[in-house]
Amino acid sequence: MNLPNVFWLVPIASVMALSMAYYFFRSMMRADEGTPRMREIASYVRSGAMSYLKQQYKVVTVVFVVLAVIFAFMAYVLKWQNPWVPFAFLTGGFFSGLAGFCGMKTATYASARTANAARQSLDGGLRIAFRSGAVMGLTVVGLGLLDIAIWFFVLSCFYQGDHMALITITTTMLTFGMGASTQALFARVGGGIYTKAADVGADIVGKVEADIPEDDPRNPATIADNVGDNVGDVAGMGADLYESYCGSILSTAALGATAFAMSGEMQMRAVIAPMLIAAVGVFLSIFGIYLVRTKEGATMKDLLRSLSVGTNVSALLIAAATFAILYLLGIEGWLGLSFSVITGLAAGVIIGQATEYYTSHSYRPTQKIAEAGLTGSATVIIKGIGTGMISTCIPVITIGVAIMLSYLCANGFDLTMSAAALSKGLYGIGIAAVGMLSTLGITLATDAYGPIADNAGGNAEMSELGDEVRHRTDALDALGNTTAATGKGFAIGSAALTALALLASYIEEVKIAMERTGATLTNLRGEVISAAQATIPDFMNYFQVTLMNPRVLVGAFIGAMAAFLFCGLTMEAVGRAAQKMVEEVRRQFREIKGILEGKATPDYGSCVEISTRAAQHEMIFPSLLAIAIPIVVGIVLGVAGVLGLLVGGLAAGFTLAIFMANAGGAWDNAKKMVEEGNFGGKGSFAHKATIVGDTVGDPFKDTSGPSLNILIKLMSMVSIVMAGLTVAFS
């Protein structure tokens, strides 16, 4: 199959992203790491983070080998799958893990350099932290596009012929998304348990009971806390958004192959369009990164504005570029599809702004939570839960409007629900998800910046750099809390659009599985046809996918339940691990004389070991459950039940994830607001109350909440990969 010349822009963009990531990494490494004490602390954190990842990858490798063997059996013995599936699955997991590893390695080298730069100026600290975060963003998009380009080229060499070749290629490529999703879930859950066990343990014993500052070197859990920021919020987030990025591009390509199946050359253009939009987004993200800078004495709003300049300029430029890309490709309905992309971009901006409003202490919701600390921890928790629940309204409505607008723009506002209108409308939803993620290079940089700034503050405190430096790192850290919350909202929003596109791709995969077995079905006119000839309405009618079918309803209930079950399991995992951490810190304070007086050195290694063991043990069951549920539902309830499962999981998981991420972010920044001297300042009654709120919010925003967006996508990916099994039992 001959690939159009414009396709080669995709691997070129990939190489450009990886080259710039390496350039930013080398620039950061040339900066001074600071005093000998700063270097020593950074080495502790770096060693702990690498040790944890090594253990995690051992566990994940075993899981991947077992699953790959199962897929190989299904493909080569049972003939239920494409023979490329096992290999695609392994490469997806490998690149996802590699993206997280590169980002985390950069973060562990950047934190001390950020703290040292903050000794000179706020802008110097911001620039090092942000460009180090950009290494994560550019690595994710670079490796994602590289993986996609390689697979598309390889499969195009093997599949030749009619319009079904592109459908087979794109649906096969979707399966490497399951590898990325599986790796991302282990990284998110394991890293989230690690970081929050250490964080909660450090806060409860250190700040509440012993009344010592955050990141105080006398606290044995401090190093483990700083390690956790890297393994959870950098490696975990990188693997998560790598999977979203690839999933949105691949699902849209698959939908394009179907929507334009009978349009000849137009089909190829529709397939490569999302790849090209993402490729152009790489160049514009790099441009936006260079726009981020600030001035000495900047307020929180000034710092937020500095980051907004880079992200918003990139978003505006990709919006303009989209019109040119789709026009030059000559895709039918290019103007409507361009507006679908803009819809996705606008949705991402709105969700980000809404998250900032509900989580930044520059605005009323978080300020009221901080004020609630004057009456105790119970009112802080109640106010935070209420704020988190209310905060779901804008993102849910925004995603709903984005789905409808992107659907209608793509199909020319055709409301007939005909096969053609439905296919093109679903392609529009998919390309809206690509639009939202097209500037991921800079968007993820703002997110990865957060844990780097947090670690820089910890390094400054433990190195005793003084109040002025700590004030600057606190400002960068508070900004990081907000950007991290905004990044989580963005990740969850993109997951919703991606999961919806994957839902449509699941239907196509079932059709291919039926075609592979020679199955036929009856269309809406009562004619017996092959699966390849069936339209989406034919398919939905044949499997009785209606709200009156109890299989669909039961599947929807199980999907909603799965989101809550998963959250419950991960929250309890954090609770158990945190209990062990609290006991260990108390033991050291009790048995190692002179710790609180600064005359003895705590045993940091034992706390790192507790977090590592807990994360490795606790992450396995929730992660395997997420893989098992779609398989069991497919066997018991069939295709209709799986579709119900995916819809129920998407609706409940998206709303629950927004609630948990925003409530946790608001609690965290309410504590920061009190620490800045409001409502009594550090050590006051309100401060202790907001610390309790923050410890409750920690697993909300950093473990359970962000893991949900992977859950809803992983269930979709597992359903797609296991479509042959579901069809066999149906």
C-alpha positions in Angstrom: 0.0 0.0 0.0 1.5 3.3 -1.1 1.6 5.9 1.7 1.1 9.6 0.7 4.2 11.8 1.0 2.6 14.0 3.7 2.5 11.0 6.0 6.3 11.3 6.6 5.6 14.5 8.5 4.5 12.2 11.4 7.9 10.5 12.0 9.7 13.8 11.4 7.6 15.4 14.1 8.4 12.5 16.3 12.1 12.9 15.8 11.8 16.7 16.4 10.0 16.1 19.7 12.5 13.6 21.0 15.4 15.8 19.9 14.0 18.8 21.7 13.3 16.7 24.8 17.0 15.7 24.8 18.1 19.3 24.3 16.0 20.5 27.3 17.4 17.6 29.4 21.0 18.4 28.5 20.3 22.1 29.2 18.9 21.2 32.6 21.9 18.9 33.4 24.3 21.8 32.7 22.7 23.9 35.5 24.3 23.8 39.0 22.8 21.3 41.4 23.7 23.5 44.4 25.4 22.8 47.7 26.7 19.4 48.7 23.7 19.0 51.0 21.3 19.7 48.1 23.2 17.1 45.9 23.0 14.6 48.7 19.2 14.9 49.2 18.6 14.8 45.4 20.7 11.6 45.2 18.5 10.0 48.0 15.4 10.8 46.0 16.8 9.7 42.7 18.0 6.4 44.1 14.7 5.7 45.8 12.7 6.5 42.6 14.9 4.3 40.4 14.8 1.5 42.9 11.0 1.6 42.9 10.6 1.7 39.1 13.0 -1.3 38.8 10.7 -3.3 41.2 7.6 -2.2 39.4 8.8 -3.1 36.0 9.7 -6.6 37.2 6.1 -7.1 38.3 4.6 -5.6 35.1 6.9 -7.7 32.9 5.5 -10.9 34.4 2.0 -9.7 33.7 2.8 -8.6 30.2 4.5 -11.9 29.3 1.5 -13.9 30.6 -1.0 -11.7 28.7 1.1 -11.9 25.5 1.1 -15.7 25.7 -2.7 -15.7 26.1 -3.1 -13.4 23.1 -0.7 -15.5 21.0 -2.8 -18.6 21.8 -6.0 -16.7 20.8 -4.4 -15.5 17.6 -2.5 -18.5 16.3 -4.4 -21.4 17.8 -8.0 -20.3 18.2 -7.9 -17.8 15.3 -9.9 -15.3 17.3 -7.5 -12.4 16.8 -5.2 -10.8 14.3 -1.7 -12.4 14.5 -0.1 -9.0 15.0 -2.0 -8.4 18.3 0.6 -10.0 20.8 3.4 -7.9 19.3 1.4 -4.7 19.2 0.4 -5.2 22.8 4.1 -5.6 23.9 5.3 -2.5 22.1 2.5 -0.4 23.5 3.5 -1.3 27.0 7.2 -0.8 26.3 6.8 2.7 24.9 4.4 3.7 27.7 6.8 2.6 30.3 9.7 4.2 28.5 7.9 7.6 28.4 7.3 7.5 32.1 10.9 6.4 32.9 12.4 9.3 30.8 10.2 11.8 32.5 10.9 10.6 36.0 14.6 10.4 35.4 14.5 14.1 34.3 12.4 15.1 37.3 14.8 13.6 39.8 17.7 15.5 38.3 15.7 18.8 38.0 14.4 19.3 41.5 17.7 20.4 43.2 18.6 22.5 40.2 15.2 24.2 40.4 15.8 25.0 44.1 19.3 26.3 43.4 18.0 28.5 40.5 15.4 29.8 42.9 18.2 31.1 45.1 18.8 33.7 42.4 15.3 34.4 41.0 11.8 33.1 40.7 12.0 33.2 36.9 15.1 31.0 37.0 13.4 28.4 39.1 10.2 28.5 36.9 12.2 28.1 33.7 14.2 25.1 34.8 11.2 23.3 36.4 8.9 24.0 33.4 11.4 23.0 30.7 12.3 19.9 32.7 8.5 19.1 32.7 8.6 19.7 28.9 11.0 16.8 28.6 8.1 14.6 29.9 5.6 16.2 27.5 7.8 16.0 24.4 8.9 12.5 25.2 5.3 11.3 25.4 4.3 12.8 22.1 7.5 11.8 20.4 7.4 8.2 21.4 3.7 8.0 20.7 4.0 9.3 17.2 7.0 7.1 16.6 5.1 4.0 17.7 2.2 4.9 15.5 4.3 5.7 12.4 6.3 2.5 12.7 3.2 0.3 13.0 1.3 2.1 10.2 4.3 1.7 7.9 4.9 -2.0 8.8 1.2 -3.0 8.5 0.8 -1.1 5.2 3.6 -3.2 3.8 1.7 -6.4 4.7 -1.9 -5.5 3.9 -2.8 -4.5 0.3 -6.0 -4.3 -1.6 -9.5 -2.9 -1.0 -10.9 -0.6 1.6 -10.9 -3.4 4.2 -7.1 -3.3 4.3 -7.1 0.1 6.1 -9.9 -1.0 8.4 -7.9 -4.1 9.4 -4.7 -2.0 9.8 -6.3 0.6 12.0 -8.2 -1.8 14.2 -5.0 -3.9 14.6 -3.0 -0.8 15.7 -5.7 -0.1 18.3 -4.5 -3.2 20.2 -1.2 -1.7 21.2 -3.3 0.7 23.1 -4.2 -2.1 25.5 -0.5 -2.5 26.3 -0.1 1.2 26.9 -3.3 1.2 29.1 -2.1 -1.8 31.2 1.3 -0.3 31.8 -0.3 3.1 32.6 -2.7 1.6 35.1 0.1 -0.2 37.0 2.2 3.0 36.9 -0.7 5.2 38.1 -2.0 2.8 40.8 1.4 1.7 42.1 2.9 5.2 42.0 -0.2 6.7 43.6 -0.2 4.2 46.5 3.5 4.8 47.0 3.4 8.6 47.1 0.2 8.9 49.2 1.3 6.3 51.8 4.5 8.4 52.3 2.7 11.8 52.1 -0.1 10.9 54.5 2.3 9.2 57.0 4.7 12.2 56.9 1.8 14.7 57.5 0.0 12.9 60.2 3.0 12.3 62.4 5.3 15.1 61.4 3.0 18.1 60.9 0.0 17.2 63.1 1.6 15.2 66.0 5.2 16.5 66.2 4.4 20.0 64.9 7.4 20.2 62.6 7.3 21.8 59.1 6.6 20.1 55.8 9.7 18.4 54.3 11.6 18.8 57.5 14.7 16.6 57.4 13.8 15.3 60.9 10.8 13.5 59.4 11.8 9.9 58.4 9.1 9.8 55.7 10.3 13.0 53.9 12.5 11.2 51.4 9.8 8.6 50.6 7.3 11.5 50.1 9.6 13.2 47.6 10.3 9.9 45.8 6.6 9.4 45.6 6.0 12.6 43.8 8.2 11.4 41.0 6.9 7.8 40.7 3.3 8.8 40.9 2.8 12.2 39.4 5.6 12.0 36.8 6.1 8.4 35.7 2.4 7.6 36.3 1.0 10.7 34.5 3.4 10.2 31.6 2.3 6.6 31.0 -1.4 7.7 31.5 -1.3 10.5 28.9 0.8 8.5 26.5 -2.0 6.0 26.4 -4.7 8.8 25.9 -2.7 10.4 23.2 -2.2 7.2 21.2 -5.7 6.0 21.9 -7.3 9.1 20.5 -5.3 9.1 17.3 -5.7 5.4 16.7 -9.4 5.2 17.4 -10.0 8.3 15.2 -8.0 6.7 12.4 -10.1 3.5 12.7 -13.3 5.5 12.6 -12.0 7.4 9.6 -11.3 4.1 7.8 -14.9 3.1 8.4 -16.7 6.4 7.7 -14.9 6.9 4.3 -14.7 3.1 3.4 -16.3 3.6 0.0 -14.6 6.9 -0.8 -11.4 5.6 -2.4 -8.4 7.9 -1.8 -10.5 9.9 0.7 -10.3 6.9 3.1 -6.5 7.1 3.4 -6.7 10.9 4.0 -9.2 10.4 6.8 -6.9 7.9 8.4 -3.8 10.0 8.4 -5.6 13.3 9.3 -5.5 12.8 13.1 -1.8 11.8 12.8 -1.0 15.0 10.9 -2.9 17.2 13.4 -0.9 15.6 16.2 2.3 16.1 14.3 1.7 19.8 13.7 0.8 20.1 17.4 4.3 19.0 18.3 5.9 21.9 16.5 3.4 24.4 18.0 3.9 22.9 21.5 7.7 23.6 21.2 6.9 27.2 20.2 4.6 27.6 23.2 7.2 26.2 25.7 9.6 29.1 24.8 6.9 31.7 25.7 6.7 30.7 29.4 8.6 33.1 31.7 7.8 35.4 34.6 9.2 38.2 36.8 10.4 38.5 40.4 7.7 39.0 43.0 5.0 37.4 40.7 1.7 36.6 42.3 -0.1 33.3 41.9 -2.3 34.9 39.1 0.9 36.2 37.4 2.4 32.7 37.5 -0.8 31.1 36.1 -0.9 33.7 33.4 2.7 32.9 32.5 1.8 29.2 31.9 -1.5 30.2 30.2 0.4 32.2 27.6 2.3 29.2 26.3 -0.6 26.8 26.4 -3.2 29.1 25.0 -1.0 30.4 22.1 -0.3 26.8 21.2 -4.0 26.0 21.2 -4.9 28.9 19.0 -2.2 28.1 16.5 -3.2 24.5 16.2 -6.8 25.6 15.7 -5.8 27.7 12.8 -3.4 25.0 11.5 -6.3 22.4 11.5 -8.2 24.3 8.9 -5.2 24.3 6.6 -4.4 20.6 7.2 -7.9 19.3 6.5 -8.4 21.7 3.5 -5.1 20.6 1.9 -6.0 16.9 2.5 -9.2 17.6 0.6 -11.3 15.6 3.0 -15.1 15.7 2.4 -16.6 18.0 5.0 -13.2 19.4 6.0 -14.8 22.7 7.3 -17.1 20.8 9.7 -14.3 18.5 10.9 -12.1 21.5 11.6 -14.8 22.9 13.9 -15.0 19.5 15.5 -11.3 19.9 16.4 -11.8 23.4 17.7 -14.7 22.0 19.8 -12.2 19.5 21.5 -9.6 22.3 22.0 -12.3 24.6 23.5 -13.5 21.8 25.8 -10.0 21.3 27.1 -9.5 25.0 27.8 -12.9 25.2 29.6 -12.3 22.2 31.7 -8.8 23.5 32.6 -10.2 26.9 33.6 -13.0 25.3 35.6 -10.5 23.1 37.5 -8.3 26.2 38.2 -11.3 28.0 39.6 -12.3 25.2 42.0 -8.8 24.3 43.1 -6.7 27.5 43.2 -6.6 29.5 46.4 -6.9 32.6 44.3 -10.6 31.9 44.0 -13.5 31.6 46.4 -14.2 27.8 46.6 -10.8 27.0 48.0 -10.7 30.1 50.1 -13.9 29.0 51.8 -12.4 25.6 52.5 -9.4 27.3 54.2 -11.8 29.4 56.2 -13.7 26.3 57.3 -10.5 25.3 59.1 -11.3 27.8 61.8 -14.1 25.4 63.0 -12.2 22.2 62.7 -11.2 19.3 60.4 -14.8 18.0 60.0 -16.0 21.2 58.4 -13.0 21.3 56.1 -13.8 17.7 54.9 -17.5 18.5 54.4 -16.8 21.7 52.5 -14.2 20.0 50.3 -16.5 17.1 49.4 -19.3 19.6 48.6 -16.9 21.7 46.5 -15.7 18.6 44.6 -19.2 17.4 43.9 -20.3 20.9 42.6 -17.2 21.1 40.5 -18.4 18.2 38.3 -21.1 20.3 36.7 -19.0 22.4 34.3 -16.8 19.6 33.0 -19.7 17.2 32.5 -21.8 19.8 30.6 -18.7 20.8 28.6 -18.0 17.3 27.5 -21.7 16.8 26.7 -21.8 19.9 24.5 -18.4 19.0 22.9 -19.7 15.5 22.0 -22.9 16.9 20.4 -21.2 19.8 18.6 -18.3 17.7 17.3 -20.7 15.0 16.1 -23.0 17.5 14.3 -20.2 19.5 12.8 -18.7 16.4 11.3 -21.8 15.1 9.6 -23.2 18.4 8.5 -25.8 18.7 11.3 -27.6 15.5 10.0 -29.9 14.4 12.7 -31.4 11.4 10.8 -29.1 8.8 12.5 -28.5 7.2 9.2 -25.5 4.9 8.8 -23.5 7.6 6.9 -24.4 10.4 9.4 -23.6 8.2 12.3 -20.2 7.1 11.0 -19.1 10.6 10.1 -20.4 12.0 13.4 -18.4 9.5 15.4 -15.3 10.4 13.4 -15.9 14.0 14.4 -16.0 13.0 18.1 -12.7 11.1 17.7 -11.0 14.0 15.9 -12.3 16.3 18.7 -10.3 14.1 21.2 -7.3 14.5 18.9 -7.7 18.3 19.0 -7.9 18.3 22.8 -4.6 16.3 23.0 -2.8 17.9 20.0 -0.9 20.3 22.2 0.0 17.6 24.8 3.7 18.5 24.5 3.1 21.7 26.4 0.0 20.7 28.3 1.8 17.8 29.9 4.8 20.0 30.6 2.6 22.2 32.9 1.5 19.0 34.8 5.0 17.4 35.1 6.2 20.8 36.3 4.2 20.3 39.5 6.1 17.5 41.2 9.4 19.0 40.2 8.5 22.3 42.0 7.2 20.3 44.9 10.5 18.4 45.2 12.4 21.6 44.8 10.6 23.0 47.9 11.4 19.8 49.8 15.1 20.1 48.8 15.2 23.8 49.9 13.6 23.0 53.3 15.9 20.0 54.0 19.0 22.0 52.8 18.0 25.0 55.0 18.3 27.5 52.2 16.5 30.3 54.0 13.1 32.0 54.1 13.5 33.9 50.8 14.3 30.8 48.8 11.6 28.8 50.5 9.1 31.6 49.7 10.0 31.3 46.0 9.8 27.5 46.0 6.5 27.7 47.9 5.1 30.0 45.2 6.3 27.5 42.5 4.9 24.6 44.5 1.5 26.3 44.9 1.4 26.9 41.2 2.3 23.3 40.7 -0.6 22.2 42.8 -3.0 24.1 40.6 -1.4 23.0 37.3 -1.4 19.4 38.5 -5.1 19.7 39.3 -5.7 21.3 35.9 -3.7 18.6 34.2 -5.8 15.9 35.9 -9.0 17.6 34.8 -7.6 17.8 31.2 -6.5 14.1 31.3 -10.0 13.0 32.5 -11.7 15.1 29.9 -9.6 13.7 27.1 -10.2 10.2 28.5 -14.0 10.7 28.1 -13.8 11.7 24.5 -11.2 9.0 23.7 -13.3 6.3 25.5 -16.4 7.3 23.4 -14.3 7.0 20.2 -13.1 3.6 21.4 -16.7 2.6 22.0 -17.4 3.0 18.3 -14.1 1.2 17.5 -15.3 -1.7 19.5 -18.2 -2.2 17.2 -15.9 -2.3 14.2 -13.7 -4.9 16.0 -16.7 -7.1 16.7 -17.6 -6.9 13.0 -14.1 -8.0 12.0 -14.2 -10.8 14.6 -17.6 -12.0 13.1 -16.2 -11.7 9.6 -13.2 -13.8 10.6 -15.5 -16.6 11.7 -17.7 -16.3 8.6 -20.7 -15.2 10.7 -23.7 -13.5 9.0 -26.4 -11.2 10.4 -29.8 -9.8 9.4 -29.9 -6.1 8.6 -32.7 -3.6 9.2 -34.4 -4.6 5.9 -34.5 -8.3 6.9 -31.7 -9.3 4.5 -28.9 -11.8 5.5 -25.6 -10.1 5.0 -21.9 -10.6 6.0 -20.6 -8.7 9.0 -18.4 -6.5 6.7 -21.5 -5.3 4.9 -23.3 -4.3 8.2 -23.7 -0.7 9.2 -23.7 0.5 12.8 -27.5 0.6 12.9 -27.6 -2.9 11.5 -25.2 -4.0 14.2 -27.1 -2.3 17.0 -30.3 -3.9 15.9 -28.8 -7.4 15.5 -27.4 -7.4 19.0 -30.4 -5.6 20.5 -28.4 -2.8 21.9 -31.3 -0.8 23.4 -32.2 0.4 26.9 -35.0 -2.1 27.0 -32.5 -5.0 26.8 -31.7 -6.2 30.3 -28.2 -7.2 29.2 -27.4 -3.6 28.3 -28.8 -2.3 31.6 -27.0 -4.9 33.7 -23.8 -4.1 31.9 -24.3 -0.4 32.6 -24.8 -1.0 36.3 -21.7 -3.2 36.4 -19.7 -0.4 34.6 -20.8 2.2 37.2 -20.1 -0.2 40.0 -16.6 -1.0 38.6 -15.6 2.7 39.0 -16.6 2.8 42.7 -15.1 -0.6 43.4 -11.8 0.4 41.8 -11.8 3.6 43.9 -12.6 1.8 47.1 -9.8 -0.7 46.6 -7.2 1.9 45.8 -8.3 4.1 48.7 -8.1 1.2 51.1 -4.7 0.3 49.7 -3.4 3.8 50.5 -5.0 3.6 54.0 -3.3 0.3 54.8 0.1 1.5 53.5 -0.2 4.9 55.3 -0.9 3.0 58.6 2.4 1.2 58.3 4.1 4.4 57.5 2.6 6.2 60.5 3.7 3.3 62.8 7.3 3.4 61.4 7.6 7.2 61.8 6.3 7.1 65.4 8.7 4.2 66.2 11.7 6.2 65.0 10.6 9.3 66.9 10.3 7.1 70.0 13.3 4.8 69.7 16.0 6.9 67.9 16.9 9.5 70.5 17.7 13.0 69.2 15.8 13.0 65.9 13.4 15.8 66.9 16.3 17.9 68.3 18.2 17.4 65.0 21.0 15.5 66.7 20.4 12.1 65.0 19.7 11.1 61.4 16.4 9.3 60.7 16.3 6.0 58.9 14.9 7.2 55.6 15.5 3.9 53.9 13.0 2.0 56.0 10.2 4.4 55.0 11.2 4.1 51.3 11.1 0.3 51.7 7.6 0.4 53.3 6.2 2.5 50.4 7.8 0.3 47.8 6.6 -3.0 49.3 3.1 -1.6 49.8 2.8 -0.3 46.3 4.1 -3.5 44.6 1.7 -5.6 46.7 -1.4 -3.4 46.6 -1.4 -2.5 42.9 -1.8 -6.0 41.5 -5.5 -6.9 42.4 -7.2 -3.6 41.3 -5.2 -3.6 38.0 -6.0 -7.2 37.2 -9.7 -6.6 38.1 -9.9 -3.9 35.5 -8.7 -6.4 32.9 -11.0 -9.2 34.1 -14.3 -7.3 34.3 -14.8 -6.7 30.5 -13.8 -10.3 29.7 -16.3 -11.8 32.2 -19.0 -9.4 31.1 -18.4 -10.3 27.5 -18.6 -14.0 28.2 -21.7 -13.8 30.3 -23.7 -10.9 28.8 -22.3 -10.8 25.2 -21.8 -7.8 23.0 -24.8 -5.9 24.3 -23.6 -6.3 27.9 -20.1 -5.1 27.0 -21.5 -1.9 25.4 -23.6 -1.3 28.5 -20.5 -1.8 30.6 -18.5 0.7 28.7 -21.2 3.3 28.7 -21.9 2.9 32.5 -18.2 2.9 33.3 -17.6 6.0 31.2 -20.4 8.0 32.7 -19.7 7.1 36.4 -16.0 7.0 36.0 -15.7 10.4 34.4 -17.9 12.2 37.0 -16.3 10.4 39.9 -12.8 11.2 38.7 -13.5 14.9 38.3 -15.0 15.0 41.8 -12.1 13.3 43.4 -9.4 15.2 41.6 -10.9 18.6 42.3 -11.8 17.9 45.9 -8.3 16.7 46.5 -6.7 19.7 44.8 -8.9 22.2 46.7 -8.0 20.6 50.0 -4.3 20.8 49.2 -4.4 24.5 48.2 -6.6 25.4 51.2 -3.7 24.1 53.3 -1.2 26.1 51.3 -3.4 29.2 51.8 -3.3 28.9 55.6 0.5 28.2 55.4 0.9 31.6 53.7 -0.2 33.3 56.9 -4.0 33.3 56.5 -6.5 32.2 59.3 -3.6 31.9 61.8 -0.9 30.6 59.6 1.4 27.6 60.2 0.9 25.7 63.5 -2.6 27.2 64.1 -5.8 25.4 64.7 -7.0 26.1 61.2 -3.6 24.8 59.8 -4.0 21.4 61.6 -7.6 21.2 60.3 -6.6 21.8 56.7 -3.7 19.3 57.0 -6.3 16.7 57.9 -8.3 17.7 54.8 -5.2 17.5 52.7 -4.4 14.0 53.9 -7.9 12.8 53.0 -7.6 14.5 49.6 -4.2 13.0 48.8 -5.5 9.6 47.7 -8.5 11.4 46.1 -6.4 13.5 43.7 -3.2 11.4 43.3 -4.3 7.7 43.4 -8.0 6.9 42.9 -9.2 9.9 40.9 -6.5 9.9 38.1 -6.5 6.1 37.9 -10.2 6.2 36.9 -9.5 7.8 33.5 -7.2 4.8 32.7 -9.8 2.4 34.0 -12.5 3.6 31.6 -10.0 3.4 28.6 -8.5 0.1 29.7 -11.9 -1.5 29.9 -12.6 -0.3 26.3 -9.2 -1.5 25.1 -9.6 -4.9 26.7 -13.1 -5.2 25.2 -11.6 -4.4 21.7 -8.8 -6.9 22.1 -11.1 -9.6 23.5 -13.9 -9.0 20.9 -13.1 -12.4 19.3 -13.7 -14.1 22.6 -16.9 -12.3 23.1 -18.2 -13.1 19.6 -17.3 -16.8 20.1 -19.4 -17.0 23.3 -22.2 -14.8 21.9 
